[in-house]
Amino acid sequence: MALIETKDLYKIYDVGEAPVHALDGVTARIEPGEFVAIMGPSGSGKSTFMNIIGCLDQPTRGQYFLGGIETGRLNRDELAAIRNEKIGFVFQGFNLLPRTSALENVELPMFYRSMPQAERKKKALEALKRLGLAGREHHHPNQLSGGQQQRVAIARALVNDAPLILADEPTGNLDTKNSIEIMELMVRLNRDDHITIVLVTHEYDIAAFSRRIIHFLDGRIVSDEPNIPEKQKREDGAA
């Protein structure tokens, strides 16, 4: 069963005299364990697509199934519950609470699941340690580098054991070194933990870490091709 499946998705906005088709009949399928990059110019529909598969928005028409569940049949509370259970979000701007420690930021998704405090703290500490942030638990975001803040955000995305990470321009605010480190971390999460990753980016060097690239243009998918990451190409060439 596909983790993500969309059937003939449309998202239409009434702007001025003519309606705008942000999505124009998008059908796509992403299997568990894939690492997919979504690319396209501004206004191509990639962010609208990401919002719908993240259950943050609903299509004008068409169907979206997340793990076999048709999300169009869910009410607001049910959508919030499925987001918290099945999806971890990573954003360009990190979206950390500024007056809250790294530990408390990572605990937040578990708070909404009414998990006991001791268990929340234990899981959050494990997630931070796993991402190389042991000893930084009580630092606030302004005491952390951009790369460290994004690691906190990834720990928060992982802590509920969600099978899917949606990453929207996750390296957009990072320098080259930190961008590579974050992408290598995502490759390991995908490879070792079999977490499905869907990444929106406009940068080809970031998309190159994925194993499949879907291009959007004018609300439609114009190409959907497998991708061999550069590191694997180099290893295969040296073999």
N, C-alpha and C positions, 0 to 999 in steps of 0.2 A: 504494500500500500504506500502511495506517495505521501510524503510529509506535507508538501504544499502542492495543491492542484487548483488551478483557476480555469474556468470555462467561460469563454466569450465575455470577458469583463469589459464593462464600459463605465467611465466616470465622466459625467457631462456637467459643466458649469454654465449657468446662464450669466454671461458677461456682455453687457451692451446689447446690440441687436442680434448678434449671431452666437449660438451656443458654442462653447469650447469643449472639444473632446480630449480631455487629459489622458484618458485611456480609450482606445478604439477597437474593442474586440480582442482582448488579450487572452490567449490560451497558453498555459505553461504548466510544467510538471517538474517538481524537484524532489528527488528521492532522499531518504534518510542517509546521512553521512556525506552528502555532496558539499563542495565548496564552490559557490557560484558568485561571480562578479556581475553586477548590473551596471551597464554603462550607457551613456547617451548625453547629448548636449542639454543645456538648460531648457526646460520646457518640453522635454522628450517624453515625459511620463514616468521616469524611473522612480522619482520620489513618491508620486501618487501610488504607484504599484507597491512600493515598500510600505506605505501607510496602510494599505488595504491588507497585505499579507501579515502585517503586524497587528491587525484588528484595531487599529486606531481610526479607521474610516471605513465606510461601507460603499460598495459600488452602486452606481445608478441602476445597473442591471447586470446580469450574469451571476455566476456562482463561484464561491471560494470555499475550498475544503482544507482544513488544517488537521492533519492526522485523521482524516476520514470524517471529521465533523463539519457539517455545512454551517459556516459562521453566520450566514444571512438569517438563520432561524433563531439566533441567540439574542437575548435582550442585553441591555447595557451591563448589568451585573454579571451575567454569564460571560460576556466578552472580556470584562475585567479579570474574571477568574481564569479564563483560558490564557490570557496574556501572561498572567503571573505564573501559571503552571508550566506553560509550554514554550515561552519566548523570553530570551534575555536580550536587552537592547543596549547597544553601544553607539554613542553619538559623537559628532565632531567636537561639540563644546563640552564634553564630559558629563554635563548635567549632574554634577555632585552638589549636595547641599552645603553651602559655604561655611556655615557656623557649626558644622557637624564633623566629627572625626572620621577618618577612613573606616574604622571599625563600624561605626554607627551607620555610615553610608551603605556599607555592604550588608548590614543587618536588615536594612529597610524592606526588601522584598519578603523576607521571612516574617516580619512584623505583620504584614497584611494577611499572612496565612495563620496568624494566631499561634505561632510556634513559641514554646516556652523560652524565656530569656536565656537560660543557661545553654540551651541547645543552639539558639541563634548565635550567641557569642562564640561557641565552640566552632560552628561551621564557618562563621565569618573569619575567625583567626586562621583556620585551615586554608581558606581560599586566599587570603592575603599572603600567607607564607608560601603557598604554591606559586604565586605570581611574583615572588622575590621581594615582598614588602614586609617581611618580618622586622619588627622594631619600628615600623612606621604607623602602627595601628592607631595611635592617638594623635597623629598629625592631622591638622585641618588642610583642606585643599590648597590654601594659599601658602602652605609650608612644604608643598610637594612640587616637583617639576612637572611639566606637561606630560612627559612619558609616564611618570609615576601616577598622576591623576587618571590617565587612561587605563592603567593597570588596575586601579581601584574600581573604575567603571566596569572593566571586564570581570573582576572578581564578583562584583554585584550582579552581573549578568549570569554568572555561573552558579551562584550560591543555591539556587532553587533546583539545581540539576535539570534545567530545561534542556530539551533536545535540540533547540534551535536558537542561534544567535543572529540577530539582524543588526548589521553594522552600517551606519549611515555616515560616509566620509570619515572613518575613524582616525585617519592620519592627517586630516585637513589642517589641524592646528599644531602639528608636530614638525620638527626638523627632520632631515633625511635619516640620521642615525636612529632616532626614536621611532620613526615610521617603520624602518626595517625591523627593529626589535619587536614592535607591536604586531607586524604582519607575520614574522616568524613564530611568535607566540600563538597566533591564530592558526597557522599551519599545524603546529603541534597539537592544539586542542582538537582540530579536525581529524588529524591522523591517529592520535593516540587515544582520544576519548570518543571518537566517532560523532562529534557534535556537528550538526549541519550548520553551515555558515553561509549567509546571503549578505553580500557586501555591495553597497552602492559607492561607486567612485567614478571620477572623471579622469583619473590618472592611470595611464597604461602600465606604468611600472608597479603600481599597487595591484591592479587587476592581474598582473602576471603571476602573483602568488596563488591565484585560484586554479581550479581544475576545469572550469567551464565559464564562458563569457556570453552573456545575453546582452545584445545591443537594442536599445529603444530609439525610435525616431517618430515624432509626431503621434505619440500615443500607441504605437504599434511595435511589436518585436520584428526587427528587420534581419537579425541574425542570431543564431544560437549554436555555438560551436564549442567542442572540447578544447581545453587549453593544457599544454604541458608546461608546468612551472620551469622557470629558467634554471633553477638549481638542478632539477632532474635532467634537463637537456644537457647540462654540463657533465653530470655524472654519467649519462648514457654515452656521451661523446668520448669520455675518457676510458670507458669500458673496453 
